[in-house]
């Protein structure tokens, strides 16, 4: 009887039953611009533009671009401070002026790496606002730049103290609205637009005790956060309700499967009536809605790297991967590197000898931009080659192939610690004590031990694509 039931599940997944409808692409906002930057690179930027010992300073970030719905995300890759030799101090009034040759140099560098330039400077004050000189000088510069890099936004950022303002151009028009600057360090530091701040979210009384534990700003930070979870059986089904209880404002479950009978041993929230009928993303949505109906759930009944899954993931602030194949882990790791998205990965490997549990080894890995990625040390070439030999193409489609051993309570241990890492990334409650690291878990003894990540691997193919964003954009053949 296994074969007909397997075919029924496959057919149901392909038809996208009404209990798991295809969702629209999550959209950060119409015609908006976000900027993502690794904390180490941002520190270089701030050190330069906030040094007023010689007067005002500035420089250009070269960014790759990603489009999400009708909004854009710029991914900072290089920093080019304006050198003193190129500056004509106060030649054009109180605002900084520099040579046309340096503009040409920056634009040429942007074209070479299929990027776009973003000018960054500071006035040395909180709640920044562009001056009249800033406004008058941006039109001839970015109006011209935007016609050359015409598939990507270009413009300027003015940074303050915890907030920023931006003005961005696309194909000659200045119609884009800057939304936020996202700084990716041990925690995620988000600087919202001083001109267009997001609306305040009313405090949630159900989180009062958590707020006491981890800080008065935690409720608002969590309410504004987006977290995607890939894989909803086992660990993923534990992660999802915990994130809802913590108060994450937008949750994106991604899984293409229907509940089957074997899932009832490890899929939290699933019931007998769901077997061979309900999509796993629908179970996740049902659980979250019962916890807090104000949480936005964007179910994606698809498998990574489908176009639906990719579009949804690009908008996430954090990705939690709960998949059981190294090849899938590597693809997700490379994706998160490319789009500067923090990744929390959990996995469990259980082996039996005869009728006894021989080993139960799990891990949690937090991989952050600017730090070693999973391809550097965990999903190595040897590991991937061994998996391809043991599970050749088509293995997953074989209904008689044995599934991985699982124990629901051991999955729960890893999931809870993964949720602590997500909570720390969003709120910074640990004060930098967690960050990019790994934890090893022995399910037989209950021992969970943290380790620092190994050094980055020279020539790592995933790290080489950090911040590259969407595949190549066309560049206009004509000048301004």
C-alpha positions as CSV (number, residue, x, y, z in Angstrom):
1,X,0.0,0.0,0.0
2,X,2.9,2.4,0.3
3,X,3.2,3.1,-3.4
4,X,-0.4,4.4,-4.0
5,X,-0.2,6.6,-0.9
6,X,3.2,8.0,-2.0
7,X,1.7,8.9,-5.4
8,X,-1.3,10.5,-3.7
9,X,1.0,12.7,-1.7
10,X,3.0,13.7,-4.7
11,X,-0.1,14.5,-6.7
12,X,-1.5,16.6,-3.8
13,X,1.7,18.6,-3.6
14,X,1.7,19.3,-7.3
15,X,-1.9,20.4,-7.3
16,X,-1.3,22.8,-4.3
17,X,-4.5,21.9,-2.5
18,X,-6.7,24.6,-1.2
19,X,-5.4,24.1,2.4
20,X,-2.0,25.4,1.2
21,X,-2.5,28.0,-1.5
22,X,0.3,29.4,-3.5
23,X,1.4,32.6,-1.8
24,X,2.4,35.9,-3.3
25,X,6.1,37.0,-3.2
26,X,6.7,38.7,0.2
27,X,7.3,42.4,-0.7
28,X,9.4,44.7,1.6
29,X,7.3,47.6,0.1
30,X,6.5,49.2,-3.2
31,X,9.5,51.0,-4.8
32,X,11.6,50.8,-1.7
33,X,15.4,50.3,-1.2
34,X,17.1,48.5,1.7
35,X,20.9,48.4,2.1
36,X,22.6,45.3,3.7
37,X,26.2,45.5,4.8
38,X,28.4,43.3,7.0
39,X,29.4,44.9,10.3
40,X,33.2,44.8,9.5
41,X,32.7,46.7,6.3
42,X,30.3,49.2,7.9
43,X,32.9,49.9,10.6
44,X,35.3,50.9,7.9
45,X,32.6,53.2,6.4
46,X,31.8,54.9,9.8
47,X,35.5,55.3,10.7
48,X,36.0,57.3,7.6
49,X,32.9,59.4,7.3
50,X,32.7,60.3,11.0
51,X,36.3,61.6,11.1
52,X,35.9,65.4,10.7
53,X,39.5,66.3,11.6
54,X,40.1,67.5,8.0
55,X,36.5,68.5,7.3
56,X,33.7,66.4,5.9
57,X,34.6,63.0,4.4
58,X,32.7,60.6,2.1
59,X,33.1,57.6,-0.1
60,X,31.3,55.1,-2.3
61,X,30.0,51.7,-1.5
62,X,29.9,49.4,-4.5
63,X,26.8,47.2,-4.1
64,X,25.2,44.3,-5.9
65,X,21.4,44.4,-6.3
66,X,18.5,42.1,-5.6
67,X,14.9,42.7,-6.5
68,X,12.1,41.5,-4.3
69,X,8.6,42.3,-5.7
70,X,8.7,45.9,-6.5
71,X,11.4,46.7,-4.0
72,X,15.2,46.5,-4.1
73,X,17.9,45.3,-1.7
74,X,21.4,46.6,-2.2
75,X,24.2,44.4,-1.0
76,X,27.4,46.2,0.0
77,X,30.6,44.6,-1.4
78,X,33.4,47.2,-1.6
79,X,34.2,50.5,0.1
80,X,36.0,53.3,-1.8
81,X,36.7,56.3,0.4
82,X,37.3,59.5,-1.5
83,X,41.1,60.1,-1.3
84,X,42.4,63.4,0.0
85,X,44.1,64.0,-3.4
86,X,40.7,64.0,-5.1
87,X,39.0,66.4,-2.8
88,X,38.5,70.1,-3.5
89,X,37.6,71.2,0.0
90,X,34.9,73.8,0.0
91,X,35.3,74.6,-3.6
92,X,31.6,74.1,-4.2
93,X,30.3,75.6,-1.0
94,X,30.1,74.1,2.5
95,X,29.5,70.6,1.2
96,X,32.4,68.4,0.2
97,X,33.4,68.4,-3.5
98,X,35.7,66.0,-5.4
99,X,37.1,65.4,-8.8
100,X,35.2,64.0,-11.8
101,X,38.0,61.6,-12.3
102,X,37.2,59.8,-9.0
103,X,33.5,59.6,-10.0
104,X,34.7,57.9,-13.3
105,X,36.9,55.5,-11.3
106,X,34.1,54.5,-9.0
107,X,31.6,54.0,-11.9
108,X,34.1,52.0,-13.9
109,X,34.8,49.7,-10.8
110,X,31.0,49.3,-10.4
111,X,30.5,48.3,-14.0
112,X,33.5,45.8,-13.8
113,X,31.8,43.8,-11.0
114,X,28.2,44.4,-12.2
115,X,27.5,46.6,-9.2
116,X,26.1,50.1,-8.5
117,X,27.6,53.0,-6.6
118,X,26.1,54.4,-3.3
119,X,27.6,57.6,-1.9
120,X,27.9,57.6,1.9
121,X,28.6,60.6,4.2
122,X,27.7,62.0,7.6
123,X,26.9,65.4,9.1
124,X,28.0,64.2,12.6
125,X,24.5,64.4,14.1
126,X,21.6,62.1,15.0
127,X,18.3,62.3,13.0
128,X,20.2,63.2,9.8
129,X,18.6,65.3,7.0
130,X,20.0,66.1,3.6
131,X,21.2,69.7,3.2
132,X,20.2,71.9,0.3
133,X,23.7,71.5,-1.1
134,X,23.4,67.7,-0.9
135,X,20.1,67.9,-2.8
136,X,21.5,70.2,-5.5
137,X,24.6,68.1,-6.2
138,X,22.9,64.6,-6.3
139,X,20.8,65.3,-9.3
140,X,23.5,65.7,-11.9
141,X,25.6,62.9,-10.4
142,X,23.0,60.2,-9.8
143,X,20.8,61.2,-12.6
144,X,23.8,60.3,-14.9
145,X,24.9,57.2,-12.9
146,X,21.3,55.8,-13.0
147,X,21.2,55.8,-16.8
148,X,24.4,53.8,-16.9
149,X,23.5,51.2,-14.3
150,X,19.9,51.3,-15.4
151,X,18.7,48.0,-13.9
152,X,19.9,48.9,-10.4
153,X,19.2,51.7,-8.0
154,X,22.0,54.2,-7.3
155,X,22.1,57.1,-4.9
156,X,23.3,58.4,-1.6
157,X,23.1,57.6,2.2
158,X,23.5,60.1,5.0
159,X,24.2,58.2,8.3
160,X,23.4,59.5,11.7
161,X,23.4,57.6,15.0
162,X,21.2,54.6,14.7
163,X,19.3,56.0,11.7
164,X,19.9,57.2,8.2
165,X,18.3,58.9,5.2
166,X,18.7,57.9,1.6
167,X,17.9,59.2,-1.9
168,X,17.9,56.7,-4.7
169,X,17.6,56.9,-8.4
170,X,16.6,54.4,-11.1
171,X,16.8,55.0,-14.9
172,X,16.9,58.7,-14.5
173,X,14.1,59.0,-11.9
174,X,14.3,59.8,-8.2
175,X,11.2,57.9,-7.1
176,X,12.5,55.2,-4.9
177,X,12.0,55.4,-1.1
178,X,14.9,54.4,1.2
179,X,13.6,52.1,3.9
180,X,16.4,50.8,6.1
181,X,20.1,50.1,6.5
182,X,20.8,46.6,7.9
183,X,24.1,46.0,9.6
184,X,25.0,42.3,9.9
185,X,27.2,41.5,12.9
186,X,26.9,39.3,15.9
187,X,23.3,40.7,16.0
188,X,21.3,42.5,13.3
189,X,21.4,46.3,13.8
190,X,18.7,48.0,11.7
191,X,18.8,51.7,11.0
192,X,15.5,52.8,9.7
193,X,14.9,55.9,7.6
194,X,14.8,59.1,9.6
195,X,12.5,60.6,7.0
196,X,10.1,57.6,6.6
197,X,10.3,55.6,10.0
198,X,8.2,52.5,10.2
199,X,5.0,52.6,12.2
200,X,5.2,51.7,15.9
201,X,3.8,48.4,16.9
202,X,1.6,48.3,20.1
203,X,3.3,46.3,22.9
204,X,2.1,42.7,23.2
205,X,1.1,41.9,26.8
206,X,1.7,38.2,26.2
207,X,5.5,39.0,25.8
208,X,5.8,41.0,29.1
209,X,7.8,38.3,30.8
210,X,10.2,37.9,27.8
211,X,10.6,41.7,27.7
212,X,11.7,41.7,31.3
213,X,14.2,39.0,30.5
214,X,15.8,40.3,27.3
215,X,15.2,44.1,27.1
216,X,12.5,46.8,26.5
217,X,13.2,47.0,22.8
218,X,12.9,43.3,22.1
219,X,9.1,43.3,21.4
220,X,9.4,45.9,18.7
221,X,12.5,44.4,17.1
222,X,10.8,41.0,17.0
223,X,7.6,42.4,15.6
224,X,9.5,43.9,12.7
225,X,11.6,40.8,11.9
226,X,11.1,38.3,9.1
227,X,12.3,34.7,9.6
228,X,12.1,31.9,7.0
229,X,12.2,28.2,8.0
230,X,13.2,25.7,5.4
231,X,12.0,22.2,6.2
232,X,9.0,21.7,8.5
233,X,9.4,18.0,9.7
234,X,11.4,17.2,12.7
235,X,13.4,20.2,13.9
236,X,11.6,22.7,11.7
237,X,8.2,21.9,13.3
238,X,9.7,22.7,16.7
239,X,11.4,25.9,15.5
240,X,8.2,27.4,14.0
241,X,6.0,27.5,17.0
242,X,8.8,28.7,19.2
243,X,9.5,31.6,16.9
244,X,5.8,32.5,17.1
245,X,5.8,32.3,20.9
246,X,8.9,34.6,20.9
247,X,7.0,37.1,18.8
248,X,8.6,37.2,15.4
249,X,6.3,39.4,13.3
250,X,6.5,37.6,9.9
251,X,7.2,33.9,9.5
252,X,7.8,32.2,6.2
253,X,7.4,28.4,6.2
254,X,8.9,26.6,3.1
255,X,8.2,23.0,2.4
256,X,6.6,21.2,-0.5
257,X,5.4,18.0,1.2
258,X,2.1,16.7,2.5
259,X,1.9,15.2,6.0
260,X,2.2,11.4,5.9
261,X,1.8,8.8,8.7
262,X,5.5,8.7,9.6
263,X,5.5,12.4,10.2
264,X,3.3,12.0,13.3
265,X,6.2,10.7,15.3
266,X,8.1,14.0,14.9
267,X,6.0,16.8,13.2
268,X,4.7,19.1,16.0
269,X,1.1,20.2,15.4
270,X,0.2,17.5,12.9
271,X,-2.8,15.2,13.6
272,X,-4.1,12.0,12.2
273,X,-6.7,13.9,10.1
274,X,-3.8,15.7,8.3
275,X,-2.2,12.5,6.9
276,X,-2.2,12.4,3.1
277,X,-4.2,15.6,3.1
278,X,-2.7,18.6,4.7
279,X,0.4,20.4,3.5
280,X,3.1,20.9,6.1
281,X,3.1,24.6,5.5
282,X,-0.6,24.6,6.3
283,X,0.1,22.9,9.6
284,X,2.7,25.5,10.4
285,X,0.3,28.3,9.6
286,X,-2.4,26.8,11.7
287,X,-0.2,26.4,14.7
288,X,1.1,30.0,14.5
289,X,-2.3,31.5,14.0
290,X,-3.6,29.7,17.1
291,X,-0.7,31.2,19.1
292,X,-0.9,34.8,17.8
293,X,-3.2,35.8,15.0
294,X,-1.3,39.1,14.5
295,X,1.7,37.3,13.1
296,X,1.9,37.3,9.3
297,X,2.5,33.9,7.9
298,X,3.6,33.6,4.3
299,X,3.4,29.8,3.4
300,X,5.5,28.7,0.5
301,X,4.5,25.1,-0.6
302,X,7.6,24.7,-2.7
303,X,11.1,23.1,-2.5
304,X,14.3,25.1,-2.5
305,X,15.6,26.3,-5.0
306,X,12.3,26.8,-6.7
307,X,11.6,30.4,-7.9
308,X,8.9,30.7,-5.2
309,X,11.3,29.7,-2.4
310,X,14.0,32.0,-3.7
311,X,11.7,35.0,-4.0
312,X,10.5,34.4,-0.4
313,X,13.9,33.9,1.1
314,X,15.4,37.1,-0.3
315,X,13.2,39.1,1.9
316,X,14.1,37.3,5.1
317,X,16.2,38.8,7.9
318,X,17.2,35.3,9.1
319,X,17.0,31.8,7.5
320,X,16.7,28.7,9.6
321,X,17.5,25.5,7.7
322,X,16.2,22.2,9.0
323,X,17.0,19.9,6.0
324,X,18.5,16.4,6.0
325,X,20.8,16.5,3.0
326,X,24.2,18.0,2.8
327,X,23.6,19.0,-0.8
328,X,20.5,21.0,0.2
329,X,22.5,22.6,3.1
330,X,25.2,23.7,0.7
331,X,22.7,25.2,-1.7
332,X,21.0,27.1,1.1
333,X,24.4,28.2,2.5
334,X,25.5,29.5,-0.8
335,X,22.2,31.4,-1.3
336,X,22.5,33.1,2.1
337,X,26.1,34.1,1.4
338,X,25.0,35.6,-1.9
339,X,22.3,37.7,-0.3
340,X,24.0,38.5,3.0
341,X,21.4,36.7,5.1
342,X,22.3,35.2,8.5
343,X,21.8,31.4,8.4
344,X,21.0,29.1,11.4
345,X,21.4,25.4,10.4
346,X,20.4,22.4,12.5
347,X,20.9,18.7,11.8
348,X,20.8,15.4,13.6
349,X,22.5,12.1,12.6
350,X,21.3,9.0,14.4
351,X,22.8,5.5,13.9
352,X,21.8,2.2,15.4
353,X,23.7,-1.0,15.8
354,X,21.4,-4.0,16.0
355,X,18.6,-2.8,18.3
356,X,20.7,-0.3,20.2
357,X,21.3,3.4,19.6
358,X,24.9,3.6,18.6
359,X,25.2,7.4,18.2
360,X,23.0,10.5,18.1
361,X,25.1,13.5,17.0
362,X,23.6,16.8,16.2
363,X,24.8,20.3,15.5
364,X,23.7,23.9,15.3
365,X,25.7,26.2,13.1
366,X,25.2,30.0,12.9
367,X,26.8,31.3,9.7
368,X,27.0,35.1,9.4
369,X,28.3,37.4,6.6
370,X,31.9,38.2,7.1
371,X,32.6,35.0,9.0
372,X,33.5,31.4,7.8
373,X,30.5,29.7,6.0
374,X,29.4,26.1,6.3
375,X,31.2,25.3,3.0
376,X,34.5,26.3,4.6
377,X,34.4,23.4,7.1
378,X,31.2,21.4,7.3
379,X,29.7,20.7,3.9
380,X,33.1,19.8,2.4
381,X,33.8,18.3,-1.0
382,X,34.4,14.9,0.5
383,X,31.1,15.0,2.4
384,X,29.1,16.0,-0.7
385,X,30.8,13.3,-2.8
386,X,30.0,10.7,-0.2
387,X,26.3,11.7,-0.1
388,X,26.0,11.6,-3.9
389,X,27.4,8.1,-3.9
390,X,25.0,6.9,-1.1
391,X,21.9,8.8,-2.3
392,X,22.1,9.1,-6.1
393,X,19.6,11.2,-8.1
394,X,16.1,9.8,-7.7
395,X,16.7,8.3,-4.2
396,X,14.1,10.6,-2.6
397,X,11.5,9.6,-5.2
398,X,11.8,5.9,-4.2
399,X,8.9,5.1,-1.7
400,X,10.8,2.1,-0.4
401,X,14.0,4.0,0.5
402,X,14.5,4.1,4.2
403,X,14.1,7.4,5.9
404,X,16.6,9.0,8.3
405,X,16.3,7.8,11.9
406,X,14.7,10.6,14.1
407,X,13.7,11.2,17.7
408,X,11.3,14.0,18.3
409,X,12.7,15.1,21.6
410,X,16.3,15.2,20.3
411,X,15.1,17.4,17.4
412,X,13.5,19.7,20.0
413,X,16.8,20.2,21.9
414,X,18.5,21.5,18.7
415,X,15.5,23.5,17.7
416,X,15.3,25.3,21.0
417,X,18.9,26.3,20.8
418,X,18.5,27.4,17.2
419,X,15.6,29.7,18.3
420,X,17.9,31.2,21.0
421,X,20.3,32.1,18.3
422,X,17.6,33.6,16.2
423,X,16.4,35.6,19.2
424,X,19.9,36.8,19.8
425,X,20.4,37.8,16.2
426,X,17.3,39.9,16.3
427,X,17.5,41.4,19.8
428,X,21.2,41.1,20.7
429,X,20.3,39.8,24.2
430,X,23.6,38.0,24.7
431,X,25.8,41.1,24.2
432,X,27.8,39.4,21.5
433,X,28.4,36.1,23.4
434,X,26.8,33.9,20.7
435,X,27.3,35.3,17.2
436,X,28.8,33.1,14.5
437,X,29.6,29.7,16.1
438,X,28.6,26.1,16.4
439,X,27.2,23.7,19.0
440,X,27.7,20.0,19.1
441,X,25.1,17.8,20.7
442,X,25.3,14.2,21.9
443,X,21.7,12.9,22.2
444,X,22.8,9.9,24.2
445,X,24.3,11.9,27.1
446,X,22.5,15.2,26.6
447,X,25.7,17.1,26.3
448,X,25.6,20.3,24.3
449,X,28.9,22.1,23.8
450,X,29.7,25.4,21.9
451,X,32.7,25.8,19.7
452,X,34.2,28.7,17.8
453,X,34.0,28.3,14.0
454,X,37.2,27.1,12.2
455,X,39.0,29.6,10.0
456,X,37.6,30.5,6.6
457,X,38.8,28.1,3.8
458,X,40.9,29.9,1.2
459,X,39.1,29.7,-2.2
460,X,35.8,28.7,-0.7
461,X,33.3,28.9,-3.6
462,X,30.4,30.0,-1.4
463,X,32.4,32.8,0.4
464,X,33.6,34.0,-3.1
465,X,30.0,34.9,-3.9
466,X,29.3,36.8,-0.7
467,X,27.0,39.8,-1.5
468,X,26.7,39.1,-5.2
469,X,22.9,39.2,-5.2
470,X,20.8,38.5,-8.2
471,X,22.5,37.1,-11.4
472,X,23.9,39.7,-13.8
473,X,21.9,42.7,-14.7
474,X,22.2,44.2,-18.2
475,X,24.2,47.4,-18.3
476,X,23.3,50.2,-20.6
477,X,25.6,50.5,-23.7
478,X,25.0,54.3,-23.8
479,X,26.3,56.9,-21.5
480,X,24.3,59.6,-19.7
